[in-house]
Amino acid sequence: MLAVTATRPAENRQAIERLGTLPFPLLSDLNQLEVHRQYGACDEQGTHPREAVVIVDRAGLIRFVHYAPETLGTSDQWARELAQVR
């Protein structure tokens, strides 16, 4: 499990300092939102990221997708979803 943000690594470090240790890596998608676009996690124009939870299995198949504006749930819920994919 990992998280991808549209913020700079320094901002991610600040978020981790505020939140405490996360149970997954926090990565930055600063290359024109390339990762966000690949998983449909951008607005219709492809210029602004959307919050999303995407679970991809080891074969690279998407097994679960949840996009904002609905609630994203918790990391415990994501972990349960991930456990079902394994």
SEBALUM-676732 format. One record per residue (C-alpha): residue number from 1; residue in one letter; x, y, z. Coordinates in Angstrom, 1 decimal. Layout:
BEGIN
<NUM; 'A'; <X; Y; Z>>
...
***
This chain:
BEGIN
<1; 'M'; <0.0; 0.0; 0.0>>
<2; 'L'; <1.2; 3.5; -0.8>>
<3; 'A'; <-0.2; 7.0; -1.2>>
<4; 'V'; <0.5; 9.3; -4.1>>
<5; 'T'; <0.0; 13.1; -3.7>>
<6; 'A'; <0.2; 16.1; -6.0>>
<7; 'T'; <2.4; 17.9; -3.5>>
<8; 'R'; <6.2; 18.3; -3.2>>
<9; 'P'; <8.2; 15.9; -1.1>>
<10; 'A'; <8.9; 18.6; 1.4>>
<11; 'E'; <5.2; 19.1; 1.9>>
<12; 'N'; <4.7; 15.4; 2.3>>
<13; 'R'; <7.4; 15.3; 5.0>>
<14; 'Q'; <5.6; 18.2; 6.8>>
<15; 'A'; <2.4; 16.2; 6.7>>
<16; 'I'; <4.1; 13.1; 8.1>>
<17; 'E'; <5.5; 15.3; 10.9>>
<18; 'R'; <2.0; 16.5; 11.7>>
<19; 'L'; <0.3; 13.1; 11.3>>
<20; 'G'; <3.0; 10.9; 12.7>>
<21; 'T'; <4.3; 7.8; 11.0>>
<22; 'L'; <2.0; 6.4; 8.3>>
<23; 'P'; <1.6; 2.7; 7.6>>
<24; 'F'; <2.5; 3.2; 4.0>>
<25; 'P'; <5.0; 5.3; 1.8>>
<26; 'L'; <3.8; 8.7; 0.7>>
<27; 'L'; <5.0; 9.6; -2.8>>
<28; 'S'; <4.8; 12.8; -4.9>>
<29; 'D'; <3.3; 12.9; -8.4>>
<30; 'L'; <4.9; 16.0; -9.7>>
<31; 'N'; <5.3; 14.9; -13.3>>
<32; 'Q'; <2.3; 16.7; -14.8>>
<33; 'L'; <0.0; 14.5; -12.6>>
<34; 'E'; <0.9; 11.5; -14.7>>
<35; 'V'; <0.1; 8.9; -12.0>>
<36; 'H'; <-3.2; 10.6; -11.1>>
<37; 'R'; <-4.2; 10.6; -14.8>>
<38; 'Q'; <-3.3; 7.0; -15.3>>
<39; 'Y'; <-5.8; 6.0; -12.5>>
<40; 'G'; <-8.5; 8.5; -13.4>>
<41; 'A'; <-7.9; 10.6; -10.4>>
<42; 'C'; <-8.0; 14.0; -12.1>>
<43; 'D'; <-10.8; 16.5; -12.9>>
<44; 'E'; <-12.3; 16.4; -16.4>>
<45; 'Q'; <-9.7; 18.8; -17.8>>
<46; 'G'; <-6.9; 16.7; -16.3>>
<47; 'T'; <-5.4; 19.7; -14.6>>
<48; 'H'; <-6.4; 19.1; -10.9>>
<49; 'P'; <-5.9; 16.0; -8.9>>
<50; 'R'; <-8.9; 14.3; -7.2>>
<51; 'E'; <-8.6; 12.3; -4.0>>
<52; 'A'; <-9.0; 8.6; -4.7>>
<53; 'V'; <-8.2; 5.2; -3.3>>
<54; 'V'; <-7.1; 2.7; -5.9>>
<55; 'I'; <-6.1; -0.9; -5.1>>
<56; 'V'; <-4.0; -2.7; -7.7>>
<57; 'D'; <-3.2; -6.4; -7.3>>
<58; 'R'; <0.2; -7.9; -7.9>>
<59; 'A'; <-0.7; -8.7; -11.6>>
<60; 'G'; <-1.4; -4.9; -12.1>>
<61; 'L'; <-5.2; -5.3; -12.3>>
<62; 'I'; <-7.3; -2.6; -10.6>>
<63; 'R'; <-9.4; -4.4; -8.0>>
<64; 'F'; <-11.0; -1.4; -6.2>>
<65; 'V'; <-11.5; 2.3; -6.9>>
<66; 'H'; <-13.1; 5.0; -4.8>>
<67; 'Y'; <-13.0; 8.6; -5.9>>
<68; 'A'; <-13.8; 11.8; -4.0>>
<69; 'P'; <-16.0; 13.8; -3.3>>
<70; 'E'; <-17.4; 11.0; -1.3>>
<71; 'T'; <-15.7; 10.1; 1.9>>
<72; 'L'; <-12.4; 8.2; 1.3>>
<73; 'G'; <-12.8; 6.0; 4.4>>
<74; 'T'; <-9.9; 5.2; 6.7>>
<75; 'S'; <-6.6; 3.4; 6.2>>
<76; 'D'; <-8.0; 0.5; 8.1>>
<77; 'Q'; <-10.8; 0.2; 5.5>>
<78; 'W'; <-8.3; 0.3; 2.7>>
<79; 'A'; <-6.2; -2.4; 4.4>>
<80; 'R'; <-9.3; -4.6; 4.6>>
<81; 'E'; <-9.9; -4.1; 0.9>>
<82; 'L'; <-6.3; -4.8; 0.1>>
<83; 'A'; <-6.5; -8.0; 2.2>>
<84; 'Q'; <-9.3; -9.2; 0.0>>
<85; 'V'; <-7.2; -8.7; -3.1>>
<86; 'R'; <-4.2; -10.7; -1.9>>
***
